Amino acid sequence: MPTVYITGGATGIGAATVRKFATHGFDVAVFDINGEDVAKISAEIDTGSVHFFATDVRNRQAVRTSIAAAGEKLGAPDALFVNAGVQKLQGIFEMEDADIDLIIDVNLKGTLYTVAEAAALMRDAGKGGTIVLMASDQALVGKEGSIVYGATKAGVAQMAKSLALALSAHKIRVNAVCPATVKTPLTDHVFSWLADKHFDGDVNAAWAAEAQMLPIGRVAEPDEIAEVVFFLSQPTSSFMTGALVPIDGGLTAQ
Ligand SMILES: NC(=O)c1ccc[n+]([C@@H]2O[C@H](COP(=O)([O-])OP(=O)(O)OC[C@H]3O[C@@H](n4cnc5c(N)ncnc54)[C@H](O)[C@@H]3O)[C@@H](O)[C@H]2O)c1
């Protein structure tokens, strides 16, 4: 049975990806701080193939311990999806130190810690594999109130390229996905911030404006991102490495 390791698999895009892999014959190791929602997914799928490892990706030792435990239980991963991330919108004149640290620690350092530990298992197993990093459209374009977040996602995108070079010798391919707005718990926060700032608190109006901004005329569903992550984790994408893949309804084509 092939194995995938997924960080941030409890809700949103990560949860959709857990479902996708689990229903396609993978053992899925989920690394997250939210065990409750992972337990719900596991019960819903009911194949016994979803395994939870409580992990705060900001803590390098915690990542090391959890990935070692997953390696013991399931073996080295065939695929890794580094997805855990947080967003907190803030204007340049209102940034709180704690928020800056949180966003950098989860999105950037968490990604680095996870790849370092999981890629070492893959290298030692000697069977190659795939890594998909979660960047964002904000690796490619700026957005209001998203200064720190955008910087971390541009960092993750750059990391994908350098990792692709570093890991090719081990037959490990590394790509990053760059989704535009997807309906998840993360964007609930974003749109209540935007609604307060520009739409007199009307969250529906904020969502409608976002949909209108995308050439395709709507935001994405988590499953639409999971499909691309799955493709990048399969032999069908065998000549892809170091790519930044927009999944953005045409946003960056403009
Ligand atoms: N929703 C969007 O529009 C969008 C667009 C582009 C990129 N992304 C990225 O997709 C990823 C998933 O976000 P989402 O939109 O599904 O939101 P989400 O909030 O539903 O998912 C984030 C996941 O990360 C986990 N997480 C948060 N902090 C963690 C920590 N310290 N350690 C371990 N796990 C932690 C959460 O528990 C959750 O399962 C993020 O990296 C986000 O930046 C989202």
The ligand as a Tripos MOL2 file, in Angstrom:
@<TRIPOS>MOLECULE
LIG
   44    48     1     0     0
SMALL
NO_CHARGES

@<TRIPOS>ATOM
      1 N1         -8.0010   28.7380    1.3350 N.am      1 LIG1
      2 C1         -7.3220   29.4150    0.4300 C.2       1 LIG1
      3 O1         -7.8640   30.3010   -0.2610 O.2       1 LIG1
      4 C2         -5.8630   29.1080    0.1820 C.ar      1 LIG1
      5 C3         -5.2660   29.5780   -0.9890 C.ar      1 LIG1
      6 C4         -3.9200   29.3160   -1.2160 C.ar      1 LIG1
      7 C5         -3.2020   28.5940   -0.2870 C.ar      1 LIG1
      8 N2         -3.8090   28.1470    0.8470 N.ar      1 LIG1
      9 C6         -2.9980   27.3820    1.7850 C.3       1 LIG1
     10 O2         -3.5710   26.0910    1.9120 O.3       1 LIG1
     11 C7         -3.1760   25.5230    3.1630 C.3       1 LIG1
     12 C8         -4.3940   24.9520    3.8480 C.3       1 LIG1
     13 O3         -5.2570   26.0190    4.1890 O.3       1 LIG1
     14 P1         -6.8470   25.9230    4.1660 P.3       1 LIG1
     15 O4         -7.3330   27.0610    3.3830 O.co2     1 LIG1
     16 O5         -7.2710   24.5550    3.8470 O.co2     1 LIG1
     17 O6         -7.1790   26.3180    5.6930 O.3       1 LIG1
     18 P2         -7.4790   25.4690    6.9810 P.3       1 LIG1
     19 O7         -7.4030   26.4220    8.1150 O.co2     1 LIG1
     20 O8         -8.7450   24.7040    6.7870 O.co2     1 LIG1
     21 O9         -6.2930   24.4150    7.0390 O.3       1 LIG1
     22 C9         -5.0910   24.6210    7.7250 C.3       1 LIG1
     23 C10        -4.6910   23.3240    8.3990 C.3       1 LIG1
     24 O10        -3.4090   23.5220    9.0110 O.3       1 LIG1
     25 C11        -3.4880   23.0790   10.3710 C.3       1 LIG1
     26 N3         -2.5300   23.8230   11.1900 N.ar      1 LIG1
     27 C12        -2.5560   25.1410   11.5100 C.ar      1 LIG1
     28 N4         -1.5240   25.4330   12.3190 N.ar      1 LIG1
     29 C13        -0.8290   24.2800   12.4990 C.ar      1 LIG1
     30 C14         0.3380   23.9500   13.2370 C.ar      1 LIG1
     31 N5          0.9950   24.8550   13.9660 N.pl3     1 LIG1
     32 N6          0.7790   22.6680   13.1860 N.ar      1 LIG1
     33 C15         0.1160   21.7310   12.4660 C.ar      1 LIG1
     34 N7         -0.9890   21.9940   11.7550 N.ar      1 LIG1
     35 C16        -1.4630   23.2490   11.7940 C.ar      1 LIG1
     36 C17        -4.9330   23.3510   10.7660 C.3       1 LIG1
     37 O11        -5.3270   22.6490   11.9260 O.3       1 LIG1
     38 C18        -5.6750   22.9200    9.5040 C.3       1 LIG1
     39 O12        -5.8900   21.5360    9.4840 O.3       1 LIG1
     40 C19        -2.4790   26.6420    3.9300 C.3       1 LIG1
     41 O13        -1.0770   26.4930    3.8090 O.3       1 LIG1
     42 C20        -2.9320   27.8860    3.2050 C.3       1 LIG1
     43 O14        -2.0100   28.9390    3.3520 O.3       1 LIG1
     44 C21        -5.1230   28.3810    1.1020 C.ar      1 LIG1
@<TRIPOS>BOND
     1     1     2 1
     2     2     3 2
     3     2     4 1
     4     4     5 ar
     5     4    44 ar
     6     5     6 ar
     7     6     7 ar
     8     7     8 ar
     9     8     9 1
    10     8    44 ar
    11     9    10 1
    12     9    42 1
    13    10    11 1
    14    11    12 1
    15    11    40 1
    16    12    13 1
    17    13    14 1
    18    14    15 2
    19    14    16 1
    20    14    17 1
    21    17    18 1
    22    18    19 2
    23    18    20 1
    24    18    21 1
    25    21    22 1
    26    22    23 1
    27    23    24 1
    28    23    38 1
    29    24    25 1
    30    25    26 1
    31    25    36 1
    32    26    27 ar
    33    26    35 ar
    34    27    28 ar
    35    28    29 ar
    36    29    30 ar
    37    29    35 ar
    38    30    31 1
    39    30    32 ar
    40    32    33 ar
    41    33    34 ar
    42    34    35 ar
    43    36    37 1
    44    36    38 1
    45    38    39 1
    46    40    41 1
    47    40    42 1
    48    42    43 1
@<TRIPOS>SUBSTRUCTURE
     1 LIG1         1 GROUP 0 **** ****
